[in-house]
Amino acid sequence: MLWLVNSLFAGDQIHFVWLRIHGARATGLGEKFKIGWSFLAGQMLLGAVLVLAYHFKWLPELTLIAFAPILFRGFAWFAKRSRPLVVRRLGCTELAHALVFGVLLAASFSIVR
């Protein structure tokens, strides 16, 4: 299960970086949706997979909290005003998301199991 959740996280993170690169000059919600519809669909699918995995007791409930920051960050991109892409800042924020995810994921499995 750890491999699966790590793969889901990595896939979402890679897809988000792709979105930021391709949507760097997107203005307005319509243009962002045109560029990022596949990312948005992936976010919704990821959320559904996590809820189902929790429902069937394959994941501890705290694991859902580990995914909260990246899901929020993904949905929030569509609502935010467009900003120039700063690759170094994007790398640092994605590293921070990975570290927070790792800590929360480890905590979720160590507390419950």
Biotite code that builds the C-alpha atoms (Angstrom):
import biotite.structure as struc

atoms = struc.array([
    struc.Atom([0.000, 0.000, 0.000], chain_id="A", res_id=1, res_name="MET", atom_name="CA", element="C"),
    struc.Atom([2.933, 2.323, 0.679], chain_id="A", res_id=2, res_name="LEU", atom_name="CA", element="C"),
    struc.Atom([4.178, 1.824, -2.875], chain_id="A", res_id=3, res_name="TRP", atom_name="CA", element="C"),
    struc.Atom([0.748, 2.669, -4.219], chain_id="A", res_id=4, res_name="LEU", atom_name="CA", element="C"),
    struc.Atom([0.289, 5.864, -2.207], chain_id="A", res_id=5, res_name="VAL", atom_name="CA", element="C"),
    struc.Atom([3.827, 6.995, -3.025], chain_id="A", res_id=6, res_name="ASN", atom_name="CA", element="C"),
    struc.Atom([3.165, 6.346, -6.709], chain_id="A", res_id=7, res_name="SER", atom_name="CA", element="C"),
    struc.Atom([-0.089, 8.302, -6.538], chain_id="A", res_id=8, res_name="LEU", atom_name="CA", element="C"),
    struc.Atom([1.717, 11.195, -4.872], chain_id="A", res_id=9, res_name="PHE", atom_name="CA", element="C"),
    struc.Atom([4.580, 11.161, -7.380], chain_id="A", res_id=10, res_name="ALA", atom_name="CA", element="C"),
    struc.Atom([2.186, 11.003, -10.322], chain_id="A", res_id=11, res_name="GLY", atom_name="CA", element="C"),
    struc.Atom([0.208, 13.954, -9.019], chain_id="A", res_id=12, res_name="ASP", atom_name="CA", element="C"),
    struc.Atom([3.375, 15.934, -8.390], chain_id="A", res_id=13, res_name="GLN", atom_name="CA", element="C"),
    struc.Atom([4.743, 15.253, -11.884], chain_id="A", res_id=14, res_name="ILE", atom_name="CA", element="C"),
    struc.Atom([1.405, 16.146, -13.440], chain_id="A", res_id=15, res_name="HIS", atom_name="CA", element="C"),
    struc.Atom([1.288, 19.396, -11.424], chain_id="A", res_id=16, res_name="PHE", atom_name="CA", element="C"),
    struc.Atom([4.757, 20.438, -12.612], chain_id="A", res_id=17, res_name="VAL", atom_name="CA", element="C"),
    struc.Atom([3.647, 19.691, -16.189], chain_id="A", res_id=18, res_name="TRP", atom_name="CA", element="C"),
    struc.Atom([0.565, 21.836, -15.571], chain_id="A", res_id=19, res_name="LEU", atom_name="CA", element="C"),
    struc.Atom([2.619, 24.742, -14.201], chain_id="A", res_id=20, res_name="ARG", atom_name="CA", element="C"),
    struc.Atom([4.981, 24.643, -17.169], chain_id="A", res_id=21, res_name="ILE", atom_name="CA", element="C"),
    struc.Atom([2.244, 24.439, -19.793], chain_id="A", res_id=22, res_name="HIS", atom_name="CA", element="C"),
    struc.Atom([-0.048, 26.834, -17.964], chain_id="A", res_id=23, res_name="GLY", atom_name="CA", element="C"),
    struc.Atom([2.600, 29.430, -17.174], chain_id="A", res_id=24, res_name="ALA", atom_name="CA", element="C"),
    struc.Atom([1.015, 32.015, -19.452], chain_id="A", res_id=25, res_name="ARG", atom_name="CA", element="C"),
    struc.Atom([-2.610, 30.990, -18.971], chain_id="A", res_id=26, res_name="ALA", atom_name="CA", element="C"),
    struc.Atom([-4.928, 33.846, -18.141], chain_id="A", res_id=27, res_name="THR", atom_name="CA", element="C"),
    struc.Atom([-8.404, 33.346, -16.865], chain_id="A", res_id=28, res_name="GLY", atom_name="CA", element="C"),
    struc.Atom([-10.245, 30.290, -15.697], chain_id="A", res_id=29, res_name="LEU", atom_name="CA", element="C"),
    struc.Atom([-11.310, 29.268, -19.201], chain_id="A", res_id=30, res_name="GLY", atom_name="CA", element="C"),
    struc.Atom([-7.766, 29.097, -20.506], chain_id="A", res_id=31, res_name="GLU", atom_name="CA", element="C"),
    struc.Atom([-6.551, 27.357, -17.359], chain_id="A", res_id=32, res_name="LYS", atom_name="CA", element="C"),
    struc.Atom([-9.305, 24.770, -17.687], chain_id="A", res_id=33, res_name="PHE", atom_name="CA", element="C"),
    struc.Atom([-8.486, 24.231, -21.361], chain_id="A", res_id=34, res_name="LYS", atom_name="CA", element="C"),
    struc.Atom([-4.856, 23.544, -20.467], chain_id="A", res_id=35, res_name="ILE", atom_name="CA", element="C"),
    struc.Atom([-5.430, 21.743, -17.179], chain_id="A", res_id=36, res_name="GLY", atom_name="CA", element="C"),
    struc.Atom([-8.593, 19.701, -17.677], chain_id="A", res_id=37, res_name="TRP", atom_name="CA", element="C"),
    struc.Atom([-6.614, 16.445, -17.548], chain_id="A", res_id=38, res_name="SER", atom_name="CA", element="C"),
    struc.Atom([-4.904, 17.512, -14.341], chain_id="A", res_id=39, res_name="PHE", atom_name="CA", element="C"),
    struc.Atom([-8.248, 18.455, -12.806], chain_id="A", res_id=40, res_name="LEU", atom_name="CA", element="C"),
    struc.Atom([-9.687, 15.075, -13.817], chain_id="A", res_id=41, res_name="ALA", atom_name="CA", element="C"),
    struc.Atom([-6.627, 13.382, -12.291], chain_id="A", res_id=42, res_name="GLY", atom_name="CA", element="C"),
    struc.Atom([-7.103, 15.311, -9.051], chain_id="A", res_id=43, res_name="GLN", atom_name="CA", element="C"),
    struc.Atom([-10.721, 14.177, -8.836], chain_id="A", res_id=44, res_name="MET", atom_name="CA", element="C"),
    struc.Atom([-9.757, 10.593, -9.652], chain_id="A", res_id=45, res_name="LEU", atom_name="CA", element="C"),
    struc.Atom([-7.016, 10.674, -7.017], chain_id="A", res_id=46, res_name="LEU", atom_name="CA", element="C"),
    struc.Atom([-9.487, 11.936, -4.423], chain_id="A", res_id=47, res_name="GLY", atom_name="CA", element="C"),
    struc.Atom([-11.973, 9.211, -5.345], chain_id="A", res_id=48, res_name="ALA", atom_name="CA", element="C"),
    struc.Atom([-9.304, 6.489, -5.158], chain_id="A", res_id=49, res_name="VAL", atom_name="CA", element="C"),
    struc.Atom([-8.218, 7.707, -1.735], chain_id="A", res_id=50, res_name="LEU", atom_name="CA", element="C"),
    struc.Atom([-11.766, 7.815, -0.404], chain_id="A", res_id=51, res_name="VAL", atom_name="CA", element="C"),
    struc.Atom([-12.438, 4.294, -1.708], chain_id="A", res_id=52, res_name="LEU", atom_name="CA", element="C"),
    struc.Atom([-9.172, 2.997, -0.245], chain_id="A", res_id=53, res_name="ALA", atom_name="CA", element="C"),
    struc.Atom([-10.119, 4.494, 3.109], chain_id="A", res_id=54, res_name="TYR", atom_name="CA", element="C"),
    struc.Atom([-13.678, 3.161, 2.857], chain_id="A", res_id=55, res_name="HIS", atom_name="CA", element="C"),
    struc.Atom([-12.434, -0.386, 2.317], chain_id="A", res_id=56, res_name="PHE", atom_name="CA", element="C"),
    struc.Atom([-9.919, 0.041, 5.180], chain_id="A", res_id=57, res_name="LYS", atom_name="CA", element="C"),
    struc.Atom([-6.899, -0.295, 2.901], chain_id="A", res_id=58, res_name="TRP", atom_name="CA", element="C"),
    struc.Atom([-5.498, 2.989, 4.229], chain_id="A", res_id=59, res_name="LEU", atom_name="CA", element="C"),
    struc.Atom([-5.502, 4.615, 7.642], chain_id="A", res_id=60, res_name="PRO", atom_name="CA", element="C"),
    struc.Atom([-7.715, 7.703, 7.755], chain_id="A", res_id=61, res_name="GLU", atom_name="CA", element="C"),
    struc.Atom([-4.748, 9.944, 8.513], chain_id="A", res_id=62, res_name="LEU", atom_name="CA", element="C"),
    struc.Atom([-3.325, 9.056, 5.099], chain_id="A", res_id=63, res_name="THR", atom_name="CA", element="C"),
    struc.Atom([-6.034, 11.236, 3.580], chain_id="A", res_id=64, res_name="LEU", atom_name="CA", element="C"),
    struc.Atom([-4.552, 14.167, 5.503], chain_id="A", res_id=65, res_name="ILE", atom_name="CA", element="C"),
    struc.Atom([-1.158, 13.479, 3.907], chain_id="A", res_id=66, res_name="ALA", atom_name="CA", element="C"),
    struc.Atom([-2.707, 14.091, 0.481], chain_id="A", res_id=67, res_name="PHE", atom_name="CA", element="C"),
    struc.Atom([-4.627, 17.209, 1.527], chain_id="A", res_id=68, res_name="ALA", atom_name="CA", element="C"),
    struc.Atom([-1.853, 19.747, 0.778], chain_id="A", res_id=69, res_name="PRO", atom_name="CA", element="C"),
    struc.Atom([-1.246, 18.535, -2.775], chain_id="A", res_id=70, res_name="ILE", atom_name="CA", element="C"),
    struc.Atom([-4.936, 18.241, -3.548], chain_id="A", res_id=71, res_name="LEU", atom_name="CA", element="C"),
    struc.Atom([-5.535, 21.740, -2.211], chain_id="A", res_id=72, res_name="PHE", atom_name="CA", element="C"),
    struc.Atom([-2.548, 23.103, -4.157], chain_id="A", res_id=73, res_name="ARG", atom_name="CA", element="C"),
    struc.Atom([-3.813, 21.518, -7.347], chain_id="A", res_id=74, res_name="GLY", atom_name="CA", element="C"),
    struc.Atom([-7.354, 22.847, -7.098], chain_id="A", res_id=75, res_name="PHE", atom_name="CA", element="C"),
    struc.Atom([-6.146, 26.260, -5.903], chain_id="A", res_id=76, res_name="ALA", atom_name="CA", element="C"),
    struc.Atom([-4.060, 26.773, -9.058], chain_id="A", res_id=77, res_name="TRP", atom_name="CA", element="C"),
    struc.Atom([-7.248, 27.177, -11.058], chain_id="A", res_id=78, res_name="PHE", atom_name="CA", element="C"),
    struc.Atom([-8.546, 29.926, -8.738], chain_id="A", res_id=79, res_name="ALA", atom_name="CA", element="C"),
    struc.Atom([-5.315, 31.898, -8.361], chain_id="A", res_id=80, res_name="LYS", atom_name="CA", element="C"),
    struc.Atom([-4.245, 34.756, -10.575], chain_id="A", res_id=81, res_name="ARG", atom_name="CA", element="C"),
    struc.Atom([-1.586, 33.765, -13.068], chain_id="A", res_id=82, res_name="SER", atom_name="CA", element="C"),
    struc.Atom([1.976, 34.444, -12.038], chain_id="A", res_id=83, res_name="ARG", atom_name="CA", element="C"),
    struc.Atom([5.202, 34.071, -13.961], chain_id="A", res_id=84, res_name="PRO", atom_name="CA", element="C"),
    struc.Atom([6.742, 30.644, -13.607], chain_id="A", res_id=85, res_name="LEU", atom_name="CA", element="C"),
    struc.Atom([9.810, 30.660, -11.378], chain_id="A", res_id=86, res_name="VAL", atom_name="CA", element="C"),
    struc.Atom([11.259, 27.181, -11.769], chain_id="A", res_id=87, res_name="VAL", atom_name="CA", element="C"),
    struc.Atom([13.447, 27.351, -8.675], chain_id="A", res_id=88, res_name="ARG", atom_name="CA", element="C"),
    struc.Atom([10.502, 28.381, -6.494], chain_id="A", res_id=89, res_name="ARG", atom_name="CA", element="C"),
    struc.Atom([8.367, 25.623, -8.042], chain_id="A", res_id=90, res_name="LEU", atom_name="CA", element="C"),
    struc.Atom([11.096, 23.097, -7.255], chain_id="A", res_id=91, res_name="GLY", atom_name="CA", element="C"),
    struc.Atom([11.364, 24.308, -3.666], chain_id="A", res_id=92, res_name="CYS", atom_name="CA", element="C"),
    struc.Atom([7.608, 24.223, -3.089], chain_id="A", res_id=93, res_name="THR", atom_name="CA", element="C"),
    struc.Atom([7.335, 20.746, -4.583], chain_id="A", res_id=94, res_name="GLU", atom_name="CA", element="C"),
    struc.Atom([10.207, 19.577, -2.377], chain_id="A", res_id=95, res_name="LEU", atom_name="CA", element="C"),
    struc.Atom([8.381, 21.026, 0.628], chain_id="A", res_id=96, res_name="ALA", atom_name="CA", element="C"),
    struc.Atom([5.198, 19.198, -0.412], chain_id="A", res_id=97, res_name="HIS", atom_name="CA", element="C"),
    struc.Atom([7.166, 15.946, -0.706], chain_id="A", res_id=98, res_name="ALA", atom_name="CA", element="C"),
    struc.Atom([8.683, 16.366, 2.750], chain_id="A", res_id=99, res_name="LEU", atom_name="CA", element="C"),
    struc.Atom([5.341, 17.191, 4.364], chain_id="A", res_id=100, res_name="VAL", atom_name="CA", element="C"),
    struc.Atom([3.739, 14.257, 2.554], chain_id="A", res_id=101, res_name="PHE", atom_name="CA", element="C"),
    struc.Atom([6.473, 11.883, 3.745], chain_id="A", res_id=102, res_name="GLY", atom_name="CA", element="C"),
    struc.Atom([6.167, 12.969, 7.360], chain_id="A", res_id=103, res_name="VAL", atom_name="CA", element="C"),
    struc.Atom([2.360, 12.814, 7.355], chain_id="A", res_id=104, res_name="LEU", atom_name="CA", element="C"),
    struc.Atom([2.332, 9.470, 5.560], chain_id="A", res_id=105, res_name="LEU", atom_name="CA", element="C"),
    struc.Atom([4.831, 7.933, 7.970], chain_id="A", res_id=106, res_name="ALA", atom_name="CA", element="C"),
    struc.Atom([2.856, 9.300, 10.897], chain_id="A", res_id=107, res_name="ALA", atom_name="CA", element="C"),
    struc.Atom([-0.403, 7.933, 9.525], chain_id="A", res_id=108, res_name="SER", atom_name="CA", element="C"),
    struc.Atom([0.960, 4.407, 9.217], chain_id="A", res_id=109, res_name="PHE", atom_name="CA", element="C"),
    struc.Atom([2.922, 4.453, 12.474], chain_id="A", res_id=110, res_name="SER", atom_name="CA", element="C"),
    struc.Atom([0.110, 5.833, 14.638], chain_id="A", res_id=111, res_name="ILE", atom_name="CA", element="C"),
    struc.Atom([-2.602, 3.502, 13.399], chain_id="A", res_id=112, res_name="VAL", atom_name="CA", element="C"),
    struc.Atom([-0.729, 0.303, 12.612], chain_id="A", res_id=113, res_name="ARG", atom_name="CA", element="C"),
])
